[in-house]
Amino acid sequence: MMVTEIILLGYFTTCVSASGVADVVLSCYLVNDRVGLGQRSSLRQTPATLILRDVAVASHESLEALPPFVPPSIPDPNSLLFESKVTSPEIPNVDVLLHADCNEQEVMCEISTYSPHGTKEDSQPAYFMVSINVDAVDFSTTLILQTVELEKDHSTLIQRMLDLPLSPSGTLLTEVVFLVFSNSNSVSAPLRGEALLDCGFKHQPIPSLQEVGIEWRLQHRGKGQKVLEMRMRPDDVEGSAVVHHERRDSSIDAAQVVGEGNASMTLSKIKVTDVGTYICTVKLGPFHAQQVIHLQVFQPPSVTMSDEMLWKENSHQTLGCHCNKYYPLDAEMEWSSLSPADTEPTVLANQGSLSSHRQHGDGTYSLSSHLTLPSSIPPGTEIICKVSHPALDAPLSVSLVVKSPESDSYWWVLSFLLITLIFFYQVMR
């Protein structure tokens, strides 16, 4: 079996036609497995082009400077030109592709041959799976393309690599029959909070007896597990949904699955063990496609230090700073001082000693730093402990001010005066 893929290397152009729609042209490479004499497979790359027709353009944008896509004047059966309209069903947020080049956003695209469930490998029409991602704007979609039937005659060109008929302009005409998308490829949620993992799908009209299946799986550190599974028929919203919850406090709205194509999953009471890569698989009749969403959990630390510190002459004192109950593990602690004569704190050369990370039952961590202060630090100096952590918008600091010692000679003078007063009082009686 030959597996064929097309991988976009990040270059594309935008062409605009009339009526406020544009053609997005993706410059790609066709990649397919090739078996050598020693039965070892290798990859062969062939230039290919993907043309997305009729992408809607906002009314305030100018169309004058951008011509429509013009196919080659002489069709070439060796060229790979995949052409598809994106109007029915529409690709959500596909207009971001119009501006990705100008915004220097990398677009990744992968196309592979696809066989719907129950069909033979070489049956007609042919199908292709297309995955397009723009990480900078959280655009991700997986399309199932179906070739459009053409009337063939003696003049019809056949694409030599795929053995498929081409249109008179030399393109492989396709249409989108099914797509799965996500508007958020990466989600952060607070510990014990709630997370919405976005996943949706669109499709051409289908027979009402075909079943819709939604499956969410968690993949983390080489291990996979099912989180939630739902099955139902699109024509029976009331009571037909069968939902299995492998993770407690996970939910999906069956009415929105059917009514809006919304397969999003909500996770409540978020735990550290929920961190990982979630795979949303939507099955509709013979078609299936996936989206991948990454979930990160965060918990900002609390920072504490000794309540009181007194400066004592000719002695060394140890000060502790405690960073408590944070996640993920990446925490940094820094000691600095601010003397009365300075306006900006100075990072101390001696950063003290760090304890080992302590992990709690809920998966969070704690860390302590201990600093021994020399007796040379003058009174009024502020000792600052600063903690940096990914869950904090800005570093968190706590501090103490070194206080002046109370002189022993003061107590001797006070005691002498008190004794003197008592002595004269006794004499005068």
Helices and strands as residue ranges (DSSP letters): E 4-16, E 21-35, E 41-56, E 81-85, H 96-99, E 108-114, E 127-134, G 135-137, E 139-147, E 158-159, E 164-165, E 172-182, E 186-190, E 194-197, E 200-203, E 212-220, E 223-232, E 242-245, E 250-251, H 254-260, E 265-268, G 272-274, E 276-284, E 287-298, E 302-305, E 317-326, E 332-338, E 346-347, E 353-354, E 358-359, E 365-373, E 382-388, E 396-401, H 408-428
